[in-house]
Amino acid sequence: MNLLRCPVTRQALQCTIVTKGIKLMMVRKKIILSGILRSSDCVHLVMNGVPCLLVEACIDDLEFLGYHIIHFAEANNTFKTKYSGLNKQSFAGYGA
């Protein structure tokens, strides 16, 4: 996780693991199936082992984030206010 950076804040991401799994290739390897990556202002998801770092990627998973992050609605509103000019087209059609 040290190599991943938030595309908005450019900060290192902290990972909260929701579920782990085992990937079978040449050897059995433990992987993060789902999780939450955070910077100071942003939240990104890990779904099916893949980090989703697009700003709009979490729009369809607001319920998941609300369940796993305390005060998510407040943080989401703060993000939208602070970064209102960021990629407005990404949020077109989502009521942002």
C-alpha positions as CSV (number, residue, x, y, z in Angstrom):
1,M,0.0,0.0,0.0
2,N,3.0,2.4,0.3
3,L,3.0,2.9,-3.4
4,L,-0.6,4.0,-3.7
5,R,-1.4,7.7,-3.5
6,C,-4.7,9.5,-3.5
7,P,-5.3,11.1,-6.9
8,V,-6.9,14.2,-5.3
9,T,-4.7,14.9,-2.3
10,R,-1.5,13.1,-3.4
11,Q,-1.2,11.7,0.1
12,A,-0.3,8.1,1.0
13,L,-3.4,6.0,1.5
14,Q,-4.3,4.2,4.8
15,C,-6.1,0.9,4.3
16,T,-8.9,-0.5,6.4
17,I,-9.5,-4.2,5.5
18,V,-13.1,-5.3,5.3
19,T,-12.6,-8.8,3.9
20,K,-9.5,-10.9,3.1
21,G,-9.2,-13.9,0.7
22,I,-6.7,-16.2,-0.8
23,K,-5.7,-16.0,-4.5
24,L,-4.5,-19.3,-6.0
25,M,-1.8,-18.9,-8.7
26,M,1.6,-20.6,-8.4
27,V,1.2,-20.3,-4.7
28,R,-1.5,-19.4,-2.2
29,K,-1.4,-15.7,-1.6
30,K,-3.5,-13.6,0.9
31,I,-5.2,-10.6,-0.7
32,I,-7.5,-7.9,0.4
33,L,-10.9,-8.6,-1.3
34,S,-12.6,-5.5,-0.1
35,G,-11.4,-2.5,1.9
36,I,-11.4,1.2,2.3
37,L,-8.4,3.4,1.3
38,R,-8.3,6.9,3.0
39,S,-6.4,10.1,2.7
40,S,-7.1,13.2,4.8
41,D,-10.1,14.2,2.6
42,C,-10.9,11.2,0.3
43,V,-12.1,7.7,0.5
44,H,-11.5,5.1,-2.2
45,L,-12.6,1.4,-2.3
46,V,-10.9,-1.9,-2.8
47,M,-13.4,-4.2,-4.5
48,N,-12.6,-7.7,-5.6
49,G,-9.0,-7.1,-4.8
50,V,-8.7,-4.0,-7.1
51,P,-8.2,-0.5,-5.7
52,C,-10.6,1.9,-7.3
53,L,-9.0,5.4,-7.3
54,L,-11.3,7.2,-9.7
55,V,-13.1,10.1,-7.9
56,E,-16.5,8.9,-9.1
57,A,-15.8,5.2,-8.4
58,C,-17.4,5.2,-4.9
59,I,-20.7,6.9,-6.0
60,D,-22.4,3.5,-6.6
61,D,-21.1,2.2,-3.2
62,L,-22.3,5.0,-0.9
63,E,-24.3,2.4,1.2
64,F,-21.2,0.3,1.7
65,L,-19.1,3.3,2.7
66,G,-21.9,4.6,5.0
67,Y,-22.0,1.2,6.8
68,H,-18.2,1.0,7.3
69,I,-17.2,4.6,7.9
70,I,-18.5,6.6,10.9
71,H,-19.8,10.0,9.9
72,F,-19.5,9.2,6.2
73,A,-22.4,11.4,5.1
74,E,-20.7,14.4,6.8
75,A,-17.3,13.6,5.3
76,N,-18.9,13.2,1.9
77,N,-20.5,16.6,2.1
78,T,-17.2,18.2,3.2
79,F,-15.4,16.6,0.2
80,K,-18.0,17.8,-2.2
81,T,-17.8,21.3,-0.8
82,K,-14.0,21.5,-0.6
83,Y,-13.5,20.0,-4.1
84,S,-16.5,21.3,-5.8
85,G,-14.6,22.2,-9.0
86,L,-13.0,18.8,-9.2
87,N,-14.2,16.8,-12.2
88,K,-17.8,18.1,-12.1
89,Q,-18.5,15.9,-15.1
90,S,-17.8,12.8,-13.0
91,F,-20.7,13.7,-10.8
92,A,-23.1,14.7,-13.5
93,G,-26.4,12.8,-13.1
94,Y,-25.6,11.9,-9.5
95,G,-27.2,14.9,-7.9
96,A,-23.9,16.5,-6.9
